[in-house]
Each structure stands twice: as C-alpha cells, then as structure tokens.
C-alpha cells in the first residue's frame, strides 16, 4: 500500500546516525541512501541512478551528490553488491 510505504513529505537524514549507501554496479549503477530509525525501521531518503557508466564515474557522481545535499558531516558506510556486476 502506497500510503504505508511512501513518505508524505521528503525524508531528511538523521544527524548522528550512520548512513548506509547500498550500491549496485554494472553499466546502469544505482545507489540508495538509508538509515535505520530508532524504532528499527529502514528509511530510504535518497537514490541515485547512473546510465552507461562504470564504477569510477559513478563514485564521482555519489561524491557530488553528497556535497550538493550538504551531507559531508554525516557518517557513511558504503556497501556494494557482492556480485560486483
């Protein structure tokens, strides 16, 4: 149900909580930015999708996205698809 799984307003990251960036590689890489709330729920507050690019270029895009949103002070943990493709 959409009303259960989609926020009614933009979700902002929680300062002081680790941000998990889950990355899927390949020629169409993607990443989600997530945090676990104090209630144990996972909150996905941002996504980035690339097209026709490798991991190096996508990493640059993720760095720019973090800077653009003023998230440099947040603590990030990057987790990639173990298949690596």
PyMOL Python script that loads the backbone (N, CA, C, O; Angstrom):
from pymol import cmd

cmd.read_pdbstr("""\
ATOM      1  N   UNK A   1       0.832  -1.176   0.000  1.00  0.00           N
ATOM      2  CA  UNK A   1       0.000   0.000   0.000  1.00  0.00           C
ATOM      3  C   UNK A   1       0.874   1.236   0.000  1.00  0.00           C
ATOM      4  O   UNK A   1       1.768   1.387   0.833  1.00  0.00           O
ATOM      5  N   UNK A   2       0.602   2.113  -0.943  1.00  0.00           N
ATOM      6  CA  UNK A   2       1.416   3.316  -1.094  1.00  0.00           C
ATOM      7  C   UNK A   2       1.406   4.177   0.165  1.00  0.00           C
ATOM      8  O   UNK A   2       2.444   4.716   0.547  1.00  0.00           O
ATOM      9  N   UNK A   3       0.262   4.314   0.808  1.00  0.00           N
ATOM     10  CA  UNK A   3       0.198   5.163   1.997  1.00  0.00           C
ATOM     11  C   UNK A   3       1.020   4.599   3.155  1.00  0.00           C
ATOM     12  O   UNK A   3       1.339   5.324   4.097  1.00  0.00           O
ATOM     13  N   UNK A   4       1.362   3.326   3.091  1.00  0.00           N
ATOM     14  CA  UNK A   4       2.180   2.704   4.128  1.00  0.00           C
ATOM     15  C   UNK A   4       3.665   2.820   3.827  1.00  0.00           C
ATOM     16  O   UNK A   4       4.471   2.949   4.748  1.00  0.00           O
ATOM     17  N   UNK A   5       4.040   2.776   2.552  1.00  0.00           N
ATOM     18  CA  UNK A   5       5.444   2.661   2.186  1.00  0.00           C
ATOM     19  C   UNK A   5       6.058   3.898   1.538  1.00  0.00           C
ATOM     20  O   UNK A   5       7.250   3.896   1.229  1.00  0.00           O
ATOM     21  N   UNK A   6       5.285   4.936   1.329  1.00  0.00           N
ATOM     22  CA  UNK A   6       5.807   6.148   0.696  1.00  0.00           C
ATOM     23  C   UNK A   6       5.565   7.325   1.635  1.00  0.00           C
ATOM     24  O   UNK A   6       4.449   7.539   2.110  1.00  0.00           O
ATOM     25  N   UNK A   7       6.629   8.085   1.894  1.00  0.00           N
ATOM     26  CA  UNK A   7       6.522   9.233   2.799  1.00  0.00           C
ATOM     27  C   UNK A   7       5.641  10.319   2.193  1.00  0.00           C
ATOM     28  O   UNK A   7       5.629  10.523   0.979  1.00  0.00           O
ATOM     29  N   UNK A   8       4.916  10.999   3.045  1.00  0.00           N
ATOM     30  CA  UNK A   8       4.054  12.097   2.598  1.00  0.00           C
ATOM     31  C   UNK A   8       4.855  13.365   2.321  1.00  0.00           C
ATOM     32  O   UNK A   8       4.392  14.252   1.603  1.00  0.00           O
ATOM     33  N   UNK A   9       6.056  13.451   2.889  1.00  0.00           N
ATOM     34  CA  UNK A   9       6.935  14.600   2.672  1.00  0.00           C
ATOM     35  C   UNK A   9       8.371  14.087   2.566  1.00  0.00           C
ATOM     36  O   UNK A   9       8.652  12.953   2.951  1.00  0.00           O
ATOM     37  N   UNK A  10       9.279  14.915   2.047  1.00  0.00           N
ATOM     38  CA  UNK A  10      10.670  14.463   1.902  1.00  0.00           C
ATOM     39  C   UNK A  10      11.264  14.011   3.240  1.00  0.00           C
ATOM     40  O   UNK A  10      10.993  14.599   4.287  1.00  0.00           O
ATOM     41  N   UNK A  11      12.068  12.969   3.180  1.00  0.00           N
ATOM     42  CA  UNK A  11      12.730  12.436   4.374  1.00  0.00           C
ATOM     43  C   UNK A  11      14.132  13.022   4.443  1.00  0.00           C
ATOM     44  O   UNK A  11      14.882  12.974   3.467  1.00  0.00           O
ATOM     45  N   UNK A  12      14.476  13.562   5.572  1.00  0.00           N
ATOM     46  CA  UNK A  12      15.815  14.109   5.788  1.00  0.00           C
ATOM     47  C   UNK A  12      16.631  13.109   6.601  1.00  0.00           C
ATOM     48  O   UNK A  12      16.083  12.409   7.454  1.00  0.00           O
ATOM     49  N   UNK A  13      17.940  13.035   6.344  1.00  0.00           N
ATOM     50  CA  UNK A  13      18.767  12.124   7.134  1.00  0.00           C
ATOM     51  C   UNK A  13      18.848  12.566   8.588  1.00  0.00           C
ATOM     52  O   UNK A  13      18.733  13.750   8.905  1.00  0.00           O
ATOM     53  N   UNK A  14      19.046  11.592   9.458  1.00  0.00           N
ATOM     54  CA  UNK A  14      19.155  11.844  10.893  1.00  0.00           C
ATOM     55  C   UNK A  14      20.628  12.061  11.228  1.00  0.00           C
ATOM     56  O   UNK A  14      21.448  11.159  11.058  1.00  0.00           O
ATOM     57  N   UNK A  15      20.955  13.242  11.698  1.00  0.00           N
ATOM     58  CA  UNK A  15      22.337  13.551  12.077  1.00  0.00           C
ATOM     59  C   UNK A  15      22.724  12.671  13.259  1.00  0.00           C
ATOM     60  O   UNK A  15      21.964  12.534  14.217  1.00  0.00           O
ATOM     61  N   UNK A  16      23.908  12.078  13.185  1.00  0.00           N
ATOM     62  CA  UNK A  16      24.388  11.217  14.257  1.00  0.00           C
ATOM     63  C   UNK A  16      24.107   9.741  14.028  1.00  0.00           C
ATOM     64  O   UNK A  16      24.622   8.894  14.757  1.00  0.00           O
ATOM     65  N   UNK A  17      23.296   9.421  13.025  1.00  0.00           N
ATOM     66  CA  UNK A  17      23.017   8.023  12.678  1.00  0.00           C
ATOM     67  C   UNK A  17      23.766   7.685  11.392  1.00  0.00           C
ATOM     68  O   UNK A  17      23.781   8.477  10.450  1.00  0.00           O
ATOM     69  N   UNK A  18      24.382   6.518  11.357  1.00  0.00           N
ATOM     70  CA  UNK A  18      25.129   6.086  10.183  1.00  0.00           C
ATOM     71  C   UNK A  18      24.220   5.975   8.959  1.00  0.00           C
ATOM     72  O   UNK A  18      23.104   5.462   9.040  1.00  0.00           O
ATOM     73  N   UNK A  19      24.716   6.462   7.839  1.00  0.00           N
ATOM     74  CA  UNK A  19      24.005   6.357   6.566  1.00  0.00           C
ATOM     75  C   UNK A  19      24.595   5.174   5.801  1.00  0.00           C
ATOM     76  O   UNK A  19      25.800   5.125   5.555  1.00  0.00           O
ATOM     77  N   UNK A  20      23.752   4.238   5.433  1.00  0.00           N
ATOM     78  CA  UNK A  20      24.180   3.105   4.623  1.00  0.00           C
ATOM     79  C   UNK A  20      23.891   3.454   3.169  1.00  0.00           C
ATOM     80  O   UNK A  20      22.763   3.796   2.813  1.00  0.00           O
ATOM     81  N   UNK A  21      24.921   3.365   2.334  1.00  0.00           N
ATOM     82  CA  UNK A  21      24.748   3.589   0.902  1.00  0.00           C
ATOM     83  C   UNK A  21      24.893   2.228   0.231  1.00  0.00           C
ATOM     84  O   UNK A  21      25.990   1.677   0.142  1.00  0.00           O
ATOM     85  N   UNK A  22      23.774   1.700  -0.236  1.00  0.00           N
ATOM     86  CA  UNK A  22      23.769   0.412  -0.922  1.00  0.00           C
ATOM     87  C   UNK A  22      23.940   0.643  -2.411  1.00  0.00           C
ATOM     88  O   UNK A  22      23.167   1.376  -3.028  1.00  0.00           O
ATOM     89  N   UNK A  23      24.968   0.009  -2.990  1.00  0.00           N
ATOM     90  CA  UNK A  23      25.316   0.281  -4.383  1.00  0.00           C
ATOM     91  C   UNK A  23      25.201  -0.988  -5.223  1.00  0.00           C
ATOM     92  O   UNK A  23      25.656  -2.062  -4.827  1.00  0.00           O
ATOM     93  N   UNK A  24      24.584  -0.836  -6.385  1.00  0.00           N
ATOM     94  CA  UNK A  24      24.524  -1.896  -7.387  1.00  0.00           C
ATOM     95  C   UNK A  24      25.335  -1.423  -8.587  1.00  0.00           C
ATOM     96  O   UNK A  24      25.147  -0.306  -9.070  1.00  0.00           O
ATOM     97  N   UNK A  25      26.223  -2.262  -9.059  1.00  0.00           N
ATOM     98  CA  UNK A  25      27.129  -1.874 -10.136  1.00  0.00           C
ATOM     99  C   UNK A  25      26.591  -2.298 -11.496  1.00  0.00           C
ATOM    100  O   UNK A  25      25.431  -2.694 -11.614  1.00  0.00           O
ATOM    101  N   UNK A  26      27.411  -2.217 -12.493  1.00  0.00           N
ATOM    102  CA  UNK A  26      27.021  -2.528 -13.863  1.00  0.00           C
ATOM    103  C   UNK A  26      27.033  -1.252 -14.678  1.00  0.00           C
ATOM    104  O   UNK A  26      27.459  -0.207 -14.187  1.00  0.00           O
ATOM    105  N   UNK A  27      26.575  -1.321 -15.906  1.00  0.00           N
ATOM    106  CA  UNK A  27      26.571  -0.136 -16.773  1.00  0.00           C
ATOM    107  C   UNK A  27      25.443   0.829 -16.419  1.00  0.00           C
ATOM    108  O   UNK A  27      25.431   1.965 -16.893  1.00  0.00           O
ATOM    109  N   UNK A  28      24.499   0.389 -15.594  1.00  0.00           N
ATOM    110  CA  UNK A  28      23.447   1.264 -15.077  1.00  0.00           C
ATOM    111  C   UNK A  28      23.497   1.174 -13.551  1.00  0.00           C
ATOM    112  O   UNK A  28      22.617   0.574 -12.933  1.00  0.00           O
ATOM    113  N   UNK A  29      24.525   1.769 -12.948  1.00  0.00           N
ATOM    114  CA  UNK A  29      24.675   1.652 -11.496  1.00  0.00           C
ATOM    115  C   UNK A  29      23.604   2.449 -10.758  1.00  0.00           C
ATOM    116  O   UNK A  29      23.043   3.409 -11.286  1.00  0.00           O
ATOM    117  N   UNK A  30      23.339   2.031  -9.542  1.00  0.00           N
ATOM    118  CA  UNK A  30      22.374   2.752  -8.719  1.00  0.00           C
ATOM    119  C   UNK A  30      22.802   2.664  -7.261  1.00  0.00           C
ATOM    120  O   UNK A  30      23.572   1.787  -6.871  1.00  0.00           O
ATOM    121  N   UNK A  31      22.286   3.589  -6.474  1.00  0.00           N
ATOM    122  CA  UNK A  31      22.597   3.603  -5.048  1.00  0.00           C
ATOM    123  C   UNK A  31      21.399   4.139  -4.278  1.00  0.00           C
ATOM    124  O   UNK A  31      20.672   5.012  -4.751  1.00  0.00           O
ATOM    125  N   UNK A  32      21.213   3.598  -3.088  1.00  0.00           N
ATOM    126  CA  UNK A  32      20.217   4.144  -2.169  1.00  0.00           C
ATOM    127  C   UNK A  32      20.936   4.626  -0.920  1.00  0.00           C
ATOM    128  O   UNK A  32      21.956   4.063  -0.522  1.00  0.00           O
ATOM    129  N   UNK A  33      20.404   5.659  -0.314  1.00  0.00           N
ATOM    130  CA  UNK A  33      20.917   6.206   0.938  1.00  0.00           C
ATOM    131  C   UNK A  33      19.873   5.890   2.003  1.00  0.00           C
ATOM    132  O   UNK A  33      18.725   6.326   1.907  1.00  0.00           O
ATOM    133  N   UNK A  34      20.274   5.133   3.015  1.00  0.00           N
ATOM    134  CA  UNK A  34      19.309   4.652   4.003  1.00  0.00           C
ATOM    135  C   UNK A  34      19.845   4.797   5.422  1.00  0.00           C
ATOM    136  O   UNK A  34      21.054   4.842   5.652  1.00  0.00           O
ATOM    137  N   UNK A  35      18.918   4.869   6.357  1.00  0.00           N
ATOM    138  CA  UNK A  35      19.250   4.867   7.778  1.00  0.00           C
ATOM    139  C   UNK A  35      18.217   4.033   8.516  1.00  0.00           C
ATOM    140  O   UNK A  35      17.055   3.952   8.120  1.00  0.00           O
ATOM    141  N   UNK A  36      18.669   3.422   9.590  1.00  0.00           N
ATOM    142  CA  UNK A  36      17.735   2.710  10.444  1.00  0.00           C
ATOM    143  C   UNK A  36      17.293   3.669  11.542  1.00  0.00           C
ATOM    144  O   UNK A  36      18.126   4.273  12.218  1.00  0.00           O
ATOM    145  N   UNK A  37      15.989   3.805  11.717  1.00  0.00           N
ATOM    146  CA  UNK A  37      15.465   4.729  12.723  1.00  0.00           C
ATOM    147  C   UNK A  37      15.600   4.121  14.117  1.00  0.00           C
ATOM    148  O   UNK A  37      15.936   2.946  14.266  1.00  0.00           O
ATOM    149  N   UNK A  38      15.337   4.927  15.119  1.00  0.00           N
ATOM    150  CA  UNK A  38      15.411   4.425  16.496  1.00  0.00           C
ATOM    151  C   UNK A  38      14.347   3.360  16.766  1.00  0.00           C
ATOM    152  O   UNK A  38      14.439   2.623  17.748  1.00  0.00           O
ATOM    153  N   UNK A  39      13.344   3.280  15.900  1.00  0.00           N
ATOM    154  CA  UNK A  39      12.290   2.274  16.039  1.00  0.00           C
ATOM    155  C   UNK A  39      12.597   1.004  15.250  1.00  0.00           C
ATOM    156  O   UNK A  39      11.788   0.077  15.225  1.00  0.00           O
ATOM    157  N   UNK A  40      13.778   0.960  14.600  1.00  0.00           N
ATOM    158  CA  UNK A  40      14.183  -0.224  13.860  1.00  0.00           C
ATOM    159  C   UNK A  40      13.756  -0.254  12.402  1.00  0.00           C
ATOM    160  O   UNK A  40      14.077  -1.201  11.683  1.00  0.00           O
ATOM    161  N   UNK A  41      13.048   0.755  11.963  1.00  0.00           N
ATOM    162  CA  UNK A  41      12.627   0.817  10.560  1.00  0.00           C
ATOM    163  C   UNK A  41      13.754   1.353   9.700  1.00  0.00           C
ATOM    164  O   UNK A  41      14.574   2.155  10.147  1.00  0.00           O
ATOM    165  N   UNK A  42      13.778   0.892   8.455  1.00  0.00           N
ATOM    166  CA  UNK A  42      14.743   1.422   7.493  1.00  0.00           C
ATOM    167  C   UNK A  42      14.082   2.536   6.711  1.00  0.00           C
ATOM    168  O   UNK A  42      12.980   2.381   6.185  1.00  0.00           O
ATOM    169  N   UNK A  43      14.764   3.650   6.642  1.00  0.00           N
ATOM    170  CA  UNK A  43      14.272   4.815   5.925  1.00  0.00           C
ATOM    171  C   UNK A  43      15.187   5.065   4.729  1.00  0.00           C
ATOM    172  O   UNK A  43      16.380   5.318   4.900  1.00  0.00           O
ATOM    173  N   UNK A  44      14.636   4.994   3.529  1.00  0.00           N
ATOM    174  CA  UNK A  44      15.385   5.293   2.306  1.00  0.00           C
ATOM    175  C   UNK A  44      15.093   6.751   1.976  1.00  0.00           C
ATOM    176  O   UNK A  44      13.964   7.095   1.627  1.00  0.00           O
ATOM    177  N   UNK A  45      16.103   7.611   2.085  1.00  0.00           N
ATOM    178  CA  UNK A  45      15.834   9.033   1.903  1.00  0.00           C
ATOM    179  C   UNK A  45      16.393   9.614   0.610  1.00  0.00           C
ATOM    180  O   UNK A  45      16.151  10.780   0.301  1.00  0.00           O
ATOM    181  N   UNK A  46      17.142   8.808  -0.151  1.00  0.00           N
ATOM    182  CA  UNK A  46      17.686   9.342  -1.400  1.00  0.00           C
ATOM    183  C   UNK A  46      18.106   8.190  -2.304  1.00  0.00           C
ATOM    184  O   UNK A  46      18.448   7.107  -1.827  1.00  0.00           O
ATOM    185  N   UNK A  47      18.079   8.431  -3.609  1.00  0.00           N
ATOM    186  CA  UNK A  47      18.571   7.440  -4.560  1.00  0.00           C
ATOM    187  C   UNK A  47      19.305   8.152  -5.683  1.00  0.00           C
ATOM    188  O   UNK A  47      19.030   9.310  -5.996  1.00  0.00           O
ATOM    189  N   UNK A  48      20.240   7.437  -6.278  1.00  0.00           N
ATOM    190  CA  UNK A  48      20.983   7.952  -7.430  1.00  0.00           C
ATOM    191  C   UNK A  48      21.050   6.824  -8.449  1.00  0.00           C
ATOM    192  O   UNK A  48      21.371   5.686  -8.105  1.00  0.00           O
ATOM    193  N   UNK A  49      20.748   7.141  -9.698  1.00  0.00           N
ATOM    194  CA  UNK A  49      20.800   6.150 -10.773  1.00  0.00           C
ATOM    195  C   UNK A  49      21.661   6.710 -11.893  1.00  0.00           C
ATOM    196  O   UNK A  49      21.437   7.826 -12.363  1.00  0.00           O
ATOM    197  N   UNK A  50      22.642   5.933 -12.314  1.00  0.00           N
ATOM    198  CA  UNK A  50      23.505   6.333 -13.420  1.00  0.00           C
ATOM    199  C   UNK A  50      23.131   5.568 -14.677  1.00  0.00           C
ATOM    200  O   UNK A  50      22.409   4.572 -14.628  1.00  0.00           O
ATOM    201  N   UNK A  51      23.632   6.050 -15.796  1.00  0.00           N
ATOM    202  CA  UNK A  51      23.386   5.359 -17.063  1.00  0.00           C
ATOM    203  C   UNK A  51      24.666   5.315 -17.872  1.00  0.00           C
ATOM    204  O   UNK A  51      25.363   6.318 -18.022  1.00  0.00           O
ATOM    205  N   UNK A  52      24.959   4.142 -18.387  1.00  0.00           N
ATOM    206  CA  UNK A  52      26.101   3.935 -19.276  1.00  0.00           C
ATOM    207  C   UNK A  52      27.401   4.476 -18.680  1.00  0.00           C
ATOM    208  O   UNK A  52      28.073   5.312 -19.285  1.00  0.00           O
ATOM    209  N   UNK A  53      27.745   3.989 -17.487  1.00  0.00           N
ATOM    210  CA  UNK A  53      28.983   4.428 -16.840  1.00  0.00           C
ATOM    211  C   UNK A  53      29.538   3.317 -15.970  1.00  0.00           C
ATOM    212  O   UNK A  53      28.820   2.402 -15.567  1.00  0.00           O
ATOM    213  N   UNK A  54      30.810   3.412 -15.693  1.00  0.00           N
ATOM    214  CA  UNK A  54      31.470   2.454 -14.828  1.00  0.00           C
ATOM    215  C   UNK A  54      31.484   2.921 -13.380  1.00  0.00           C
ATOM    216  O   UNK A  54      30.932   3.967 -13.041  1.00  0.00           O
ATOM    217  N   UNK A  55      32.128   2.120 -12.535  1.00  0.00           N
ATOM    218  CA  UNK A  55      32.144   2.377 -11.098  1.00  0.00           C
ATOM    219  C   UNK A  55      32.874   3.673 -10.741  1.00  0.00           C
ATOM    220  O   UNK A  55      32.437   4.396  -9.846  1.00  0.00           O
ATOM    221  N   UNK A  56      33.974   3.975 -11.425  1.00  0.00           N
ATOM    222  CA  UNK A  56      34.733   5.190 -11.111  1.00  0.00           C
ATOM    223  C   UNK A  56      33.927   6.455 -11.331  1.00  0.00           C
ATOM    224  O   UNK A  56      33.898   7.341 -10.477  1.00  0.00           O
ATOM    225  N   UNK A  57      33.282   6.534 -12.467  1.00  0.00           N
ATOM    226  CA  UNK A  57      32.459   7.715 -12.766  1.00  0.00           C
ATOM    227  C   UNK A  57      31.266   7.801 -11.812  1.00  0.00           C
ATOM    228  O   UNK A  57      30.889   8.889 -11.376  1.00  0.00           O
ATOM    229  N   UNK A  58      30.674   6.646 -11.493  1.00  0.00           N
ATOM    230  CA  UNK A  58      29.537   6.651 -10.573  1.00  0.00           C
ATOM    231  C   UNK A  58      29.976   7.095  -9.177  1.00  0.00           C
ATOM    232  O   UNK A  58      29.231   7.796  -8.492  1.00  0.00           O
ATOM    233  N   UNK A  59      31.169   6.697  -8.750  1.00  0.00           N
ATOM    234  CA  UNK A  59      31.691   7.141  -7.452  1.00  0.00           C
ATOM    235  C   UNK A  59      31.817   8.662  -7.416  1.00  0.00           C
ATOM    236  O   UNK A  59      31.496   9.288  -6.406  1.00  0.00           O
ATOM    237  N   UNK A  60      32.281   9.255  -8.510  1.00  0.00           N
ATOM    238  CA  UNK A  60      32.369  10.720  -8.582  1.00  0.00           C
ATOM    239  C   UNK A  60      30.990  11.359  -8.457  1.00  0.00           C
ATOM    240  O   UNK A  60      30.836  12.388  -7.800  1.00  0.00           O
ATOM    241  N   UNK A  61      29.998  10.754  -9.082  1.00  0.00           N
ATOM    242  CA  UNK A  61      28.630  11.280  -9.003  1.00  0.00           C
ATOM    243  C   UNK A  61      28.109  11.195  -7.568  1.00  0.00           C
ATOM    244  O   UNK A  61      27.453  12.121  -7.091  1.00  0.00           O
ATOM    245  N   UNK A  62      28.398  10.088  -6.881  1.00  0.00           N
ATOM    246  CA  UNK A  62      27.963   9.958  -5.484  1.00  0.00           C
ATOM    247  C   UNK A  62      28.620  11.017  -4.604  1.00  0.00           C
ATOM    248  O   UNK A  62      27.960  11.599  -3.743  1.00  0.00           O
ATOM    249  N   UNK A  63      29.909  11.273  -4.810  1.00  0.00           N
ATOM    250  CA  UNK A  63      30.601  12.319  -4.042  1.00  0.00           C
ATOM    251  C   UNK A  63      29.949  13.677  -4.267  1.00  0.00           C
ATOM    252  O   UNK A  63      29.737  14.435  -3.320  1.00  0.00           O
ATOM    253  N   UNK A  64      29.634  13.980  -5.518  1.00  0.00           N
ATOM    254  CA  UNK A  64      28.992  15.262  -5.841  1.00  0.00           C
ATOM    255  C   UNK A  64      27.598  15.352  -5.221  1.00  0.00           C
ATOM    256  O   UNK A  64      27.184  16.417  -4.763  1.00  0.00           O
ATOM    257  N   UNK A  65      26.886  14.239  -5.208  1.00  0.00           N
ATOM    258  CA  UNK A  65      25.538  14.209  -4.633  1.00  0.00           C
ATOM    259  C   UNK A  65      25.591  14.483  -3.128  1.00  0.00           C
ATOM    260  O   UNK A  65      24.745  15.201  -2.594  1.00  0.00           O
ATOM    261  N   UNK A  66      26.578  13.914  -2.453  1.00  0.00           N
ATOM    262  CA  UNK A  66      26.752  14.146  -1.017  1.00  0.00           C
ATOM    263  C   UNK A  66      27.060  15.617  -0.760  1.00  0.00           C
ATOM    264  O   UNK A  66      26.500  16.219   0.156  1.00  0.00           O
ATOM    265  N   UNK A  67      27.947  16.195  -1.564  1.00  0.00           N
ATOM    266  CA  UNK A  67      28.293  17.615  -1.407  1.00  0.00           C
ATOM    267  C   UNK A  67      27.101  18.516  -1.720  1.00  0.00           C
ATOM    268  O   UNK A  67      26.839  19.479  -0.999  1.00  0.00           O
ATOM    269  N   UNK A  68      26.383  18.201  -2.792  1.00  0.00           N
ATOM    270  CA  UNK A  68      25.234  19.015  -3.213  1.00  0.00           C
ATOM    271  C   UNK A  68      24.169  19.095  -2.121  1.00  0.00           C
ATOM    272  O   UNK A  68      23.510  20.122  -1.960  1.00  0.00           O
ATOM    273  N   UNK A  69      24.007  18.013  -1.379  1.00  0.00           N
ATOM    274  CA  UNK A  69      22.991  17.961  -0.327  1.00  0.00           C
ATOM    275  C   UNK A  69      23.527  18.358   1.050  1.00  0.00           C
ATOM    276  O   UNK A  69      22.813  18.264   2.049  1.00  0.00           O
ATOM    277  N   UNK A  70      24.786  18.801   1.097  1.00  0.00           N
ATOM    278  CA  UNK A  70      25.419  19.225   2.359  1.00  0.00           C
ATOM    279  C   UNK A  70      25.424  18.116   3.409  1.00  0.00           C
ATOM    280  O   UNK A  70      25.126  18.351   4.580  1.00  0.00           O
ATOM    281  N   UNK A  71      25.767  16.905   2.969  1.00  0.00           N
ATOM    282  CA  UNK A  71      25.803  15.754   3.872  1.00  0.00           C
ATOM    283  C   UNK A  71      27.220  15.377   4.290  1.00  0.00           C
ATOM    284  O   UNK A  71      27.421  14.293   4.837  1.00  0.00           O
ATOM    285  N   UNK A  72      28.200  16.232   4.052  1.00  0.00           N
ATOM    286  CA  UNK A  72      29.595  15.884   4.343  1.00  0.00           C
ATOM    287  C   UNK A  72      29.824  15.512   5.806  1.00  0.00           C
ATOM    288  O   UNK A  72      30.722  14.722   6.102  1.00  0.00           O
ATOM    289  N   UNK A  73      29.041  16.057   6.718  1.00  0.00           N
ATOM    290  CA  UNK A  73      29.230  15.789   8.147  1.00  0.00           C
ATOM    291  C   UNK A  73      28.627  14.451   8.584  1.00  0.00           C
ATOM    292  O   UNK A  73      28.870  14.003   9.705  1.00  0.00           O
ATOM    293  N   UNK A  74      27.850  13.815   7.718  1.00  0.00           N
ATOM    294  CA  UNK A  74      27.238  12.532   8.075  1.00  0.00           C
ATOM    295  C   UNK A  74      28.262  11.407   7.987  1.00  0.00           C
ATOM    296  O   UNK A  74      29.257  11.507   7.269  1.00  0.00           O
ATOM    297  N   UNK A  75      28.004  10.343   8.725  1.00  0.00           N
ATOM    298  CA  UNK A  75      28.870   9.164   8.737  1.00  0.00           C
ATOM    299  C   UNK A  75      28.313   8.147   7.742  1.00  0.00           C
ATOM    300  O   UNK A  75      27.193   7.665   7.909  1.00  0.00           O
ATOM    301  N   UNK A  76      29.089   7.821   6.710  1.00  0.00           N
ATOM    302  CA  UNK A  76      28.634   6.929   5.649  1.00  0.00           C
ATOM    303  C   UNK A  76      29.312   5.572   5.723  1.00  0.00           C
ATOM    304  O   UNK A  76      30.484   5.461   6.080  1.00  0.00           O
ATOM    305  N   UNK A  77      28.551   4.548   5.378  1.00  0.00           N
ATOM    306  CA  UNK A  77      29.084   3.202   5.173  1.00  0.00           C
ATOM    307  C   UNK A  77      28.606   2.768   3.791  1.00  0.00           C
ATOM    308  O   UNK A  77      27.403   2.690   3.542  1.00  0.00           O
ATOM    309  N   UNK A  78      29.542   2.489   2.903  1.00  0.00           N
ATOM    310  CA  UNK A  78      29.209   2.102   1.535  1.00  0.00           C
ATOM    311  C   UNK A  78      29.241   0.583   1.423  1.00  0.00           C
ATOM    312  O   UNK A  78      30.220  -0.059   1.804  1.00  0.00           O
ATOM    313  N   UNK A  79      28.163   0.018   0.897  1.00  0.00           N
ATOM    314  CA  UNK A  79      28.037  -1.429   0.761  1.00  0.00           C
ATOM    315  C   UNK A  79      27.683  -1.733  -0.688  1.00  0.00           C
ATOM    316  O   UNK A  79      26.665  -1.269  -1.200  1.00  0.00           O
ATOM    317  N   UNK A  80      28.537  -2.520  -1.345  1.00  0.00           N
ATOM    318  CA  UNK A  80      28.306  -2.841  -2.745  1.00  0.00           C
ATOM    319  C   UNK A  80      27.738  -4.231  -2.936  1.00  0.00           C
ATOM    320  O   UNK A  80      27.872  -5.100  -2.073  1.00  0.00           O
ATOM    321  N   UNK A  81      27.110  -4.426  -4.066  1.00  0.00           N
ATOM    322  CA  UNK A  81      26.610  -5.736  -4.467  1.00  0.00           C
ATOM    323  C   UNK A  81      27.796  -6.700  -4.491  1.00  0.00           C
ATOM    324  O   UNK A  81      28.762  -6.458  -5.215  1.00  0.00           O
ATOM    325  N   UNK A  82      27.747  -7.778  -3.724  1.00  0.00           N
ATOM    326  CA  UNK A  82      28.900  -8.686  -3.679  1.00  0.00           C
ATOM    327  C   UNK A  82      29.201  -9.352  -5.022  1.00  0.00           C
ATOM    328  O   UNK A  82      30.322  -9.810  -5.244  1.00  0.00           O
ATOM    329  N   UNK A  83      28.221  -9.409  -5.913  1.00  0.00           N
ATOM    330  CA  UNK A  83      28.481  -9.974  -7.239  1.00  0.00           C
ATOM    331  C   UNK A  83      29.338  -9.021  -8.068  1.00  0.00           C
ATOM    332  O   UNK A  83      30.032  -9.442  -8.993  1.00  0.00           O
ATOM    333  N   UNK A  84      29.282  -7.729  -7.726  1.00  0.00           N
ATOM    334  CA  UNK A  84      30.126  -6.739  -8.388  1.00  0.00           C
ATOM    335  C   UNK A  84      29.773  -6.466  -9.831  1.00  0.00           C
ATOM    336  O   UNK A  84      30.603  -5.962 -10.587  1.00  0.00           O
ATOM    337  N   UNK A  85      28.559  -6.788 -10.225  1.00  0.00           N
ATOM    338  CA  UNK A  85      28.176  -6.505 -11.616  1.00  0.00           C
ATOM    339  C   UNK A  85      26.767  -5.975 -11.689  1.00  0.00           C
ATOM    340  O   UNK A  85      26.274  -5.682 -12.778  1.00  0.00           O
TER     341      UNK A  85
END
""", "prot")
cmd.dss("prot")
cmd.show_as("cartoon", "prot")
cmd.util.cbc("prot")
cmd.orient("prot")
